[in-house]
Amino acid sequence: MSGGSPASPSRARHRKREALAAGSPIQPIIKDVGEIYSRLLDHRPIIQGEIRYFIKEFEEKRGLRELRVLENLKNTIFETNEHILPKCEQAMSDNLNEVFKKLQAANGMMHKLQEKEHEERKLQADKLMAREEKHIAHWEEFMKEQQNKRAEVDEEHRKAMEHLKEQYSDMEKELAKYAHF
């Protein structure tokens, strides 16, 4: 159904409105409303201008620049994959082998140092134990000597006490002789 035929009812109504509006003071208001509508609400001209600018910017001005950039990037990646990466892998492999050998040597030296330190600690512990055992033996000998001396002193004391008992007993006997007179 086309809206442009002269016999269509909507077209006839539109002409009627125009005829009424043409002779009335409403025409400037309608014109102003149409202008306001086109400025505020109709964004098609601005959007179309932006679309044209976008197309011009990316198709005409830049040309094949993006294609050249992508081609250069592809060549750089190819060069990296084919030449630089194998060189880096070889250098890394060589250096890793060398570092691994150095680490093994260092590990061996550390193991030897640990063994030497362990032996030295064991030797020190053995010396300490021998010294402790010697001190214990000296202490036991000292304690035996002290017991022997104590026994000697006790024996001397017992003998002295017996001697004193005898002496006092003799003195008592002597005193008893003189006390009966």
Secondary structure, DSSP 8 states (H G I E B T S, - for coil): --TTSTT-HHHHHHHHHHHHHHTSTTHHHHHHHHHHHHHHT--HHHHHHHHHHHHIIIIIISTTHHHHHHHHHHHHHHHIIIIIHHHHHHHHHHHHHHHHHHHHHHHHHHHHHHHHHHHHHHHHHHHHHHHHHHHHHHHHHHHHHHHHHHHHHHHHHHHHHHHHHHHHHHHHHHHHHHH--
